[in-house]
């Protein structure tokens, strides 16, 4: 009954939002917003059944900013369906969204639907120097491994290999603290989290730091980041008999190339003392704005990722994805998406094939 009720709620929201998709700013201090996204994907894959699945995600959020120094923020996540993620043989998720199973018993905490809830205080030293300190239930991917063109599964690439670095193991939706220091074109971000449960069922600590530099050139703005991630010693090695740390280094760059084109790239290396599916990642691609065809808000993205050199039976994975996003008005956008995926697995039939998808996104 609970499952059906959640689906019914989201179905009603799908019908109502087209006539009321407005961010509701109660006053200059309190606002309510969020988004509704839905996607349907169909796979045609060698050594697997052709099949299609859909899912809907609803994430409302509330922000209270009494002054320029203080902010309280909370985000909730509701979903109906797990899409192809639940049934595909591919190791990587075709849609890296927070789907139905992801928003229940989050990180083994027995907490449903509440994704983030944090308080932030910002020190303003000058116009070019600020320090923000935040604590609560946080999402580390907001602060680490960002990218202007490959960082949002609801508006950009859908496959998880092109949203973040999967071998960077940056956690979401658990207890932690953040500092953000911005000084001119430089930035330093740090995250400390206690995560309730990993895949081995153990609680662990996560530590991440990102050094960033923003470069302005005649071509446009570029962002260059170095990220270092580390965990406590709570991950089983490949023998399953000992526990190890996880450590990773990520480079994430994006650069405008004029008013129409942009490019991005990621490199990530992970230590393989623990059992890891991927030790290395390379991904990159291009972005094209709708200015090219006279619709400035539209966008087109093409990306590729190679992941490999792990120490499990999974030798490597490759992902190629292209999407075209059409912004229908200031609230609605529709995306057409095509992915090619291939996994190389020891002593198994290697799945490879195409996944086509349609994605709707409503901002309110």
C-alpha positions in Angstrom: 0.0 0.0 0.0 2.8 2.4 0.9 4.5 1.7 -2.5 1.3 2.4 -4.4 0.6 5.5 -2.4 4.0 7.0 -3.2 3.4 6.3 -6.9 0.0 7.9 -6.8 1.4 11.0 -5.1 4.1 11.4 -7.8 1.5 10.8 -10.5 -0.6 13.7 -9.1 2.4 15.9 -9.0 3.1 15.2 -12.6 -0.4 16.4 -13.5 -0.4 19.5 -11.3 3.1 20.9 -11.8 2.6 22.0 -15.5 0.1 24.6 -14.2 1.9 25.5 -11.0 5.6 25.1 -11.7 6.8 28.2 -9.9 9.5 28.5 -7.3 7.6 29.8 -4.3 9.5 32.6 -2.5 7.5 33.2 0.7 9.7 36.2 1.5 13.2 37.4 0.9 14.4 35.0 3.6 12.4 31.8 3.1 11.9 29.9 -0.2 10.6 26.6 -1.4 11.7 25.0 -4.7 12.9 21.8 -6.2 12.3 19.7 -9.3 10.4 16.8 -10.7 12.1 14.4 -13.2 11.0 11.4 -15.0 12.8 9.1 -17.5 12.1 6.0 -19.6 15.0 3.9 -20.9 15.0 0.9 -23.3 18.0 -1.4 -23.7 19.0 -3.5 -26.7 21.9 -5.5 -25.4 23.9 -8.6 -26.5 23.6 -11.6 -24.0 20.7 -10.0 -22.2 17.0 -9.4 -22.7 15.8 -6.3 -24.5 13.7 -4.4 -21.9 12.5 -1.0 -20.9 11.9 0.6 -17.6 10.9 4.0 -16.3 11.2 6.0 -13.0 10.0 9.3 -11.6 11.9 11.5 -9.1 10.5 14.3 -7.0 12.9 16.4 -4.9 11.5 19.4 -3.0 13.8 21.7 -1.0 13.4 24.6 1.5 15.9 27.3 2.3 15.9 29.8 5.1 18.5 32.7 4.9 17.9 35.2 7.7 20.9 37.2 6.6 24.0 37.0 4.4 25.9 34.9 7.0 23.4 32.2 8.0 21.5 29.6 6.0 19.4 26.6 6.8 18.6 24.1 4.0 16.8 20.8 3.6 16.1 18.6 0.6 13.8 15.6 0.4 13.8 12.8 -2.2 10.8 10.8 -3.3 10.8 8.3 -6.2 8.7 5.7 -8.0 10.5 2.9 -9.8 14.2 2.0 -10.1 14.3 2.2 -13.9 16.8 0.0 -15.8 19.2 0.2 -12.9 17.3 -2.6 -11.2 17.4 -5.1 -14.1 20.3 -4.4 -16.4 23.4 -6.6 -16.4 25.7 -3.6 -16.8 27.8 -2.7 -13.8 27.2 1.1 -14.2 23.8 2.6 -13.7 22.3 3.9 -16.9 20.6 6.7 -14.9 22.5 7.9 -11.8 19.4 9.3 -10.1 18.2 8.9 -6.6 15.6 6.3 -7.4 13.1 4.4 -5.3 15.5 2.1 -3.5 18.0 4.9 -3.0 15.8 7.1 -0.9 14.8 4.4 1.6 17.0 3.2 4.5 19.7 5.7 3.3 23.2 4.4 4.1 21.7 1.8 6.5 20.5 4.7 8.8 16.8 3.6 8.8 16.1 7.1 7.4 13.8 7.5 4.4 13.3 10.5 2.0 15.3 13.1 3.9 18.4 13.6 1.7 20.1 16.7 3.2 19.5 19.0 6.2 22.3 21.4 7.1 23.2 24.8 8.6 25.9 27.0 7.1 27.6 30.1 8.4 29.7 32.2 6.0 32.4 34.7 7.0 32.8 37.6 4.6 36.4 38.8 4.9 36.3 40.9 1.7 34.5 41.0 -1.7 37.0 38.3 -2.9 37.4 36.3 0.2 34.8 34.2 2.1 34.9 31.1 4.3 31.8 28.9 4.7 31.3 26.3 7.4 28.4 23.8 7.2 27.3 20.8 9.2 24.5 18.3 9.2 23.3 15.7 6.7 25.2 16.6 3.6 25.9 15.4 0.1 29.7 15.4 -0.6 29.2 15.4 -4.4 27.9 19.0 -4.1 31.4 20.1 -2.9 33.8 17.6 -4.6 34.3 16.5 -8.2 32.2 19.2 -9.7 32.1 19.9 -13.5 30.2 22.5 -15.5 29.3 20.0 -18.2 29.2 16.6 -16.6 27.8 16.7 -13.0 24.0 16.6 -13.1 22.1 13.4 -13.9 18.9 15.3 -14.2 19.9 17.9 -16.8 23.2 16.6 -18.4 24.5 13.1 -18.9 22.5 10.2 -17.4 25.1 7.5 -17.0 26.9 7.4 -13.7 30.3 7.2 -15.4 29.8 10.7 -16.9 28.2 12.3 -13.8 31.1 11.8 -11.4 34.1 9.5 -11.1 32.6 6.2 -9.9 36.0 5.1 -8.6 36.2 8.3 -6.5 33.6 6.9 -4.0 32.3 10.3 -2.9 29.3 9.6 -0.6 26.0 11.3 -0.3 23.3 12.0 2.3 25.0 11.4 5.7 26.4 13.1 8.7 29.3 15.4 8.1 30.9 18.8 8.0 32.2 21.1 5.2 34.4 24.1 4.8 34.5 26.2 1.7 37.2 28.9 1.4 37.0 31.2 -1.7 39.8 33.7 -2.3 39.8 35.5 -5.7 40.1 32.7 -8.4 41.2 30.0 -5.9 39.1 27.8 -3.8 39.6 25.1 -1.2 36.9 22.7 -0.1 37.0 20.0 2.5 34.5 17.4 3.6 34.4 15.0 6.6 31.6 12.4 6.8 30.5 9.4 8.9 28.7 7.1 6.5 26.3 4.6 8.1 27.0 1.6 5.9 29.2 0.5 2.9 28.6 -2.5 0.6 30.2 -4.7 3.2 27.8 -3.5 5.9 30.3 -1.5 7.8 30.2 2.2 9.0 33.2 4.3 7.9 34.6 7.7 7.8 35.2 9.7 4.6 37.6 12.6 4.1 37.8 14.7 0.9 39.6 17.9 -0.2 39.3 19.8 -3.4 41.7 22.5 -4.7 40.2 24.6 -7.5 41.2 27.4 -9.8 38.9 29.4 -12.1 40.6 30.8 -15.2 39.1 33.5 -17.4 40.4 33.8 -20.9 39.1 35.4 -24.2 37.6 32.0 -24.9 35.6 32.0 -21.7 35.7 30.6 -18.2 37.5 27.4 -17.2 37.5 25.5 -13.9 40.4 23.2 -12.9 40.1 21.0 -9.9 42.3 18.4 -8.0 40.4 16.2 -5.6 41.8 13.7 -3.0 39.5 11.2 -1.3 40.3 8.9 1.6 38.3 6.6 3.9 38.9 4.8 7.2 40.0 1.1 7.1 36.6 -0.5 6.7 36.6 -2.0 3.1 37.3 -5.7 2.5 40.2 -6.6 0.3 39.8 -9.0 -2.7 40.3 -12.1 -0.5 37.5 -10.9 1.8 39.7 -11.5 4.9 41.2 -8.1 5.6 40.0 -4.5 5.7 41.7 -1.7 3.9 41.4 2.1 3.2 40.1 3.5 0.0 42.2 6.4 -1.6 41.6 8.2 -4.8 42.9 11.2 -6.8 40.7 12.9 -9.3 41.4 15.7 -11.9 38.2 17.4 -13.2 38.5 20.2 -15.7 36.0 22.1 -17.8 36.6 25.0 -20.3 34.4 27.2 -22.4 35.5 27.5 -26.0 33.6 30.6 -27.0 29.9 31.2 -26.8 28.8 27.9 -28.3 31.3 25.2 -27.4 32.8 23.8 -24.2 34.9 20.8 -23.3 35.5 18.8 -20.2 37.7 15.9 -18.9 38.2 13.7 -15.9 41.1 11.5 -14.8 40.8 9.4 -11.6 43.1 6.9 -10.0 42.1 4.7 -7.1 44.3 2.6 -4.8 43.5 -1.1 -5.1 44.4 -2.4 -1.7 40.7 -3.0 -1.1 38.5 -4.9 -3.6 37.7 -2.3 -6.3 35.9 -2.7 -9.6 37.8 0.2 -11.2 41.2 1.6 -10.3 41.4 4.0 -13.2 39.0 6.3 -15.1 39.3 8.5 -18.1 36.3 10.4 -19.3 35.7 13.5 -21.4 33.5 15.2 -23.9 32.1 18.3 -25.5 29.2 20.6 -24.8 27.3 22.6 -27.5 24.8 25.3 -26.5 21.6 26.0 -28.4 23.0 29.2 -29.8 24.2 27.1 -32.7 20.7 26.5 -33.9 19.0 29.7 -32.5 17.7 28.3 -29.2 20.1 29.6 -26.5 18.8 27.5 -23.6 19.1 24.2 -25.4 22.2 22.0 -25.1 23.9 19.0 -26.6 26.5 16.8 -24.9 28.7 14.0 -26.2 30.8 12.0 -23.7 33.0 8.9 -23.4 34.4 7.0 -20.4 36.8 4.2 -19.9 37.1 2.5 -16.5 39.4 -0.4 -15.7 42.4 -2.0 -13.9 40.4 -3.1 -10.9 41.1 -6.3 -9.0 37.8 -8.1 -9.3 36.3 -10.2 -12.1 35.3 -7.0 -13.9 38.1 -6.2 -16.3 36.8 -2.9 -17.7 33.8 -0.9 -18.8 33.2 1.6 -21.6 30.4 4.1 -21.9 29.6 6.5 -24.8 26.6 8.8 -24.4 25.0 11.6 -26.4 22.1 13.7 -25.4 20.1 16.7 -26.7 18.2 18.8 -24.2 15.4 21.0 -25.4 14.2 23.7 -23.0 10.5 24.2 -23.7 10.0 27.2 -21.3 11.5 28.5 -18.1 10.3 25.4 -16.2 10.2 22.5 -18.6 12.9 20.6 -20.5 12.9 17.4 -22.5 16.0 15.3 -23.2 16.7 12.6 -25.8 19.5 10.4 -24.7 21.5 7.5 -26.3 24.1 5.4 -24.6 26.5 2.6 -25.7 27.9 0.4 -22.9 30.2 -2.5 -22.8 31.5 -4.5 -19.9 34.4 -7.0 -20.0 34.0 -9.7 -17.3 36.1 -12.7 -16.6 34.6 -16.0 -17.6 31.2 -14.5 -18.5 29.3 -13.3 -21.5 30.2 -9.7 -21.9 27.1 -7.4 -22.2 27.3 -4.7 -24.8 24.6 -2.7 -26.5 22.6 0.5 -26.7 20.2 2.2 -24.3 17.9 4.9 -25.6 16.0 7.2 -23.3 13.7 10.1 -22.8 13.9 12.4 -19.8 11.6 15.1 -18.6 12.6 17.8 -16.1 10.4 20.3 -14.4 11.9 23.1 -12.1 9.6 24.7 -9.6 
